[in-house]
């Protein structure tokens, strides 16, 4: 379960501890979809590389040619379609950034991946800072919208997927970060909306939840479906 730390087989086997639950048909269907997507990526990234090895470096195309993302798209920086294989971080596909490449070099750390190769588009406003190992991604056909003056600390994950219950139902509403949000180190935002000026604490995860403007979420907690689920045990 979210936030739980399991270190023994006995903990993994004991439902009464509240650390695990039984796998559902919805889990199996989701896992099968993940496998299908990644088999497609293995095929199409290989093709993208064979077309031109520089295609899989820096700022460049997504591979396209999949049922969920058929077109190869270039990122846009400050409104300009941009291909920069020598750029130090990976920005892939239909990512629309307000910043220029020169500005990104000043505010970004290292080993960052903004990957609009499955869900798209990503619309990202002016970045105040973006630490090392930040990841943006999204499930099939779901967008991400991030406002201006957002601070992303190291190892933050922002993941689109449609704001919906974690089991059953669904839509394609974007994951949204409004202006002046601060995501502290290792924070995770998934299928959620983070209101203007909110702070998400270190190692906290927000899943299918709308966080009100100006809210401070403490460190190491999990919110699921607009309710506190519990602490992070690691």
Number of C-alpha atoms within 10 A of each C-alpha: 11 17 19 15 14 14 8 8 8 9 15 15 13 12 12 9 10 11 16 17 13 8 8 10 10 12 13 11 10 13 12 11 14 14 11 11 17 12 11 18 20 11 13 17 17 14 15 20 14 12 10 9 12 16 21 20 19 18 28 26 25 28 28 20 17 16 11 16 19 13 16 17 21 21 27 24 21 15 12 13 14 18 20 17 18 12 15 16 22 20 31 26 27 27 27 23 22 20 18 15 16 9 14 20 14 11 15 20 18 15 14 21 19 22 23 31 29 26 25 25 22 26 17 20 20 21 21 17 17 22 19 18 18 23 19 19 23 26 21 21 20 24 27 29 18 24 18 17 17 23 20 25 21 22 22 26 23 25 24 29 25 25 24 18 15 16 11 7 8 12 12 17 18 25 27 25 27 19 20 22 25 23 29 21 21 22 27 23 26 23 30 29 25 26 19 20 19 21 23 27 20 21 22 25 28 27 25 24 23 20 21 13 17 14 15 15 19 14 19 19 22 23 22 20 17 13 13 12 17 15 18 16 11 9
